[in-house]
Amino acid sequence: MLTERQNKILKLIVERYIKDPIPVGSKVISRELNCSSATVRNEMGELEKNGLLEKTHTSSGRVPSEAGYRYYVDNLMELKKMNGEDMLKLQIVFRNQQLALSDVITKSLQVISDMMNYTTVVLGSKSHENLLKQVEVIPIDEENLTVIIVTDKGHVEHKNIKLQNVSLDEIKKTVSLINNLIAGTPIDEISKKLEFEIKPIIGNYVKQHEQLYNAFYNVFTDFTNQEVSIMGRHKMLEQPEFSTNIDKIKNVFHKLEDEELLRNIEEDDDNNIKVYIGKENNIDNDVTVIQTKFKKGSEEGTIAIIGPKRMEYDRVMGLLEYMKENIER
């Protein structure tokens, strides 16, 4: 159990180090608390013995340990209210009536990524209530084209594919066949319908039926299984603790490219905001993951913000709370 003064010292050190990643010395704290440097040094020593602070080799100052961040989040942190500028940026997205819910979530997380210089992630499968409206193709050259998928909720996805020795006429016939037989199908049933309704008859309409079927099957499979969206992977480069350590940033980037790993971000049964610091998360020991679940109608998932352990916990948690409230409203 920490004393009141030790709590104040730890809180000051964590919040100063979050703002500026320079070890915090006793003189800085003594001025804040109006007590002697010797007193502060003794208290910092006790906090270090308790595993809440660490001493670096390059300075006499201290930095928070992983346990120190955890103690701060659980006992000392005060949730920061959103400022007007942050709220306005997100309100512009949430009030856009033209956007589907999935687009609202990804765009708002992109805004947060830009504001905070952290990586943001949304996990979740698309709702079965989304129906395929139509498929379109745009030729790029003789072998490459863009396939565009539009749902009845206004969600639009596109993917570039390559077809060899297939005429534009055969491509159009395939698209027409798909639109005639599959339009109106729930998106999570499309792959099954392709296999049992399109595959047996496509050979009656086009010569290169095997290549065309496989190409469109892969497009739809990627679309319906797209459970992970990541914004701001490169933001990690803007954090001092990563920007100068090439091996560390390579490792973190590798983890952020691993969608299977991201799908396994730990979730609890309740809908509260959860904070996983360092070894507590399955991404990397040098990062923190803050996340919460959302549910609206039949659509549900998880939104998460990933940054260094030296993260603005109070601000991030406030932003996630605001997002969750607006998604579920």
Summary of the structure (lengths in Angstrom):
residues: 329
radius of gyration: 25.4
end to end distance: 40.5
largest distance: 88.5
contacts: 1001
relative contact order: 0.13
helix: 51%
strand: 20%
